[in-house]
Amino acid sequence: MRMHRDVEGRVGQVKQVGQVGRTAALIFLFVLAALPALPAPPAPLAFPQAQYEQAIRDIDSRDAGDRQRAVRLLGSAAYPEAAVPLAKLVLDPKDDIQLEAIGAELNIFLADRGATKPRGSLEGASAAFAAGPEAIGPMPVPLALMGALRTASRDENPRVASEALYAFGALSAGVSGNSRRELRSISGPELVGALGAADPSVRSAALNVLGRVYERGPTDGPVDPSVGDPIVHIMNEPDRILALGAIHAVGAMRYERALVSLTELFQYHGTGEMAEASFDAVARIAHPSSATLFDAQLVSKTAAIRGIAVEGIARLGDPARMPKVRSALSRERDSGVLLAQAFAACRLARAVIDPIVDGFKRNATRDQARKYFWELAPEHVQAFAPALRNADANVRLAAVDALGFSGDRAALPMVEPMASDPDARVAAAAQRAAARLRRA
């Protein structure tokens, strides 16, 4: 397919654009300039007020050197008030300024400022995205910035497009409530449009970001077919990376219209990476029609498949299925499958999470245990009390992060005292979690 070459929003660009694109860009930037700035935090500016004001003025300078100095200064200070003005430079005519502006925006909202390069390397945006939602601090991310990043995702430069996409996906963790619903309702066409890019890295980034932005939470409705169906079509791509990205995305979305294709893919491959990815997506969707398939795979010769089957049964939500799980796994020895069984017991039988906490003791199951923490937190807040008292700071950190994103204000009195935790990472995470929960 042809790569999207619409560079709407890049006013004065030396690259050729049509009159419609220039008009749309001017309208976008006019609206962007009219939006109010974010409220300033209590922390003082890292440089004199006059210097800050000059940097803000230089954002609109015709001189590229002035604009570049402005983005570097504002990005290094990571001052939240600069987020909306800086969004203009995300659409700058110069690619290097665009990249620096995207990196600067990330640096403003990262939980650990400075964790990504302020000059906007692709590795920085993808690393922030890969670090998960907890990499973003509790400060609300303005929709004006998300709109600029979404426009930049259609840039003709694949590096700029990928950078913008991963930054958009990472920063989506800072959009919540009504703003999140609005973001999901308006972002589909442009993110789906990136799936038609000629550069495979842009298409892969778009798939990953679609899976993050439209991951279905407890209060989310079904994903619109205009978003889900194009991803289903990519599941049969000859490019393995793209096919796997599409499979993971529809699983995260719990997109039921993909269920038949996913089941057929699993049955066709039987074993291996494609089979496990397809079956995992089926288990994440957890439709009642898949119950028989889950039961059958409890005795699979492949441990990963057995574990996924247990997860699928757990998500079906029927407590009557738990005895069958225990019977089928009575002689199980694989640590991952046993951890999946503990997860099912928590969901179906309200069992304690202690066995999941034990999963943090092994390198092989640590990520799996963390995933279960995040999935259990929204409906099992009180079960996390022992984890918050655990001697292992990594367990306490994982519990605080999961509770912070649970959306359940009942977790607030649990995480607030953790701000005095002796481990600095846990204490900082608790402050961020409390801020998120107060907005829930």
Secondary structure, 3 states (H helix, E strand, C coil): CCCCCCCCCCCCCCCCCCHHHHHHHHHHHHHHHHCCCCCCCCCCCCCCHHHHHHHHHHCCCCCHHHHHHHHHHHHHHCCHHHHHHHHHHHHCCCHHHHHHHHHHHHHHHECCCCCCCCCCCHHHHHHHHHCCHHHECCCCCCHHHHHHHHHHCCCCCHHHHHHHHHHHHHHHHHCCHHHHHHHHHHHHHHHHHHHHCCCHHHHHHHHHHHHHHCCCCCCCCCCCHHHHHHHHHHCCCCCHHHHHHHHHHHHHHCCHHHHHHHHHHHHHHCCCHHHHHHHHHHHHHCCHHHHHHHHHHCCCCCHHHHHHHHHHHHHHCCHHHHHHHHHHCCCCCCHHHHHHHHHHHHHHHCCCCHHHHHHHHCCCCHHHHHHHHHHHHHHCHHHHHHHHCCCCHHHHHHHHHHHHCCCCHHHHHHHHHHHHCCCHHHHHHHHHHHHHHHHC
